[in-house]
Amino acid sequence: MEVSEFIHRFVPASSSDHRTLLLLHGTGGDENDLVPLGQTILPGAAILSPRGRVLEGGMPRFFRRFAEGVFDLDNLREEAGLLASFVESSAKEFDFEPGQVIGVGFSNGANMAHSLMGLFPGLLSGAVLIRAMTTMPEFEYRGLEGERVFLSSGRFDPILPNADAESLARQLSTGGADVTHHWVDAGHNLTRGEIEVIQAWI
């Protein structure tokens, strides 16, 4: 896939850190939403931030859903494949290391990030998943040894049941990932305290 086929924003690295953050927004967001977060948690790192290609009521997403928590898995696989190709072509276009890409996603973007890890092992070197849930309950994650994952969940999230977040943590751990599951006394919103914990973890 050509880089131009995804509306995106790229911020070159301004430090010697070789990692690149792949920022994946939530429903209704765009390529600018998570840039301040990325610059806060890993200052100076390169940033690649695409906009989801799927529209739901005019709001961008990374894959379709039939209802809250009920996903179109065929579309998920299709969009994940296109996004994986976009990341690979972007690494060549923008000259960043393809093996040093950390996915940072919120909600729908977090769900796409961990789906990428499962469907395309090795594409991401790790991930920060904020308010993520299982997308493919029967899917067996493999080949994630050496990859670190920070999963941040809200105890009072009205959208995402706690059990779904716990199930995702188990899936990723079973696949070999080193998972840190962080709980906050919050709903679906990201908190300042979480940002500080993520910054220390990453």
C-alpha positions, 0 to 999 in steps of 0.5 A, spaced: 500 500 500 502 506 498 503 511 504 498 516 501 492 511 501 492 512 508 490 520 511 496 520 516 501 525 520 508 523 520 513 527 525 520 525 525 524 523 530 528 529 534 532 525 539 536 519 538 531 514 540 530 509 535 523 507 536 517 509 532 510 510 535 504 508 531 498 512 534 491 509 533 485 513 535 479 512 538 472 512 534 471 519 531 478 521 532 483 523 527 491 523 525 492 529 530 488 526 536 494 522 540 500 526 537 500 530 544 500 523 548 505 520 544 510 526 544 508 526 552 510 519 553 516 518 549 519 525 547 523 526 541 520 519 538 518 519 531 510 518 530 506 515 525 499 517 526 494 514 521 486 516 520 482 510 520 479 508 513 472 506 516 466 511 517 461 510 522 456 515 522 461 520 519 466 518 525 473 515 523 474 508 525 479 502 524 474 497 523 467 496 522 462 493 528 455 491 528 454 493 535 457 495 541 462 490 542 460 486 536 465 486 531 465 485 523 471 480 523 472 480 516 473 487 515 477 487 521 482 482 518 482 486 511 483 493 515 489 490 519 492 487 513 492 494 509 494 498 516 500 493 516 502 494 509 501 502 510 506 501 516 511 497 512 511 502 506 511 508 511 518 505 514 521 505 507 518 512 506 520 515 512 526 511 514 524 509 521 526 502 523 521 497 522 522 492 528 522 498 533 514 500 532 510 501 538 503 501 537 499 506 542 492 506 541 485 508 545 479 504 544 478 502 537 485 504 536 487 499 541 483 494 539 486 494 532 493 495 535 493 488 539 489 485 533 495 487 528 500 483 534 496 477 533 495 477 525 502 480 524 507 478 529 513 482 529 510 488 526 510 491 532 515 491 538 510 492 543 504 496 545 500 501 549 493 499 549 488 504 553 481 501 554 482 495 549 478 489 549 478 482 546 476 482 538 477 475 536 475 471 542 477 464 539 483 467 536 490 464 538 495 469 539 502 466 537 510 469 537 509 475 541 515 473 546 520 479 547 514 484 546 512 488 552 504 490 552 501 495 557 494 494 558 490 500 561 483 499 563 478 503 567 474 499 573 468 503 571 468 503 564 461 503 561 463 501 555 468 495 556 466 490 561 472 488 566 472 481 564 473 483 556 479 486 558 482 481 563 480 476 557 485 480 552 490 480 557 490 472 558 490 472 550 496 476 549 500 473 555 498 466 552 501 468 546 508 470 549 507 477 551 510 480 557 503 484 559 502 489 564 495 490 566 494 497 569 487 498 572 485 505 574 478 508 578 475 511 571 471 510 566 472 510 558 476 516 559 484 517 559 486 520 566 493 524 567 495 519 572 495 513 567 499 518 562 504 518 568 504 511 569 505 509 561 511 514 561 515 511 566 513 504 563 515 505 556 
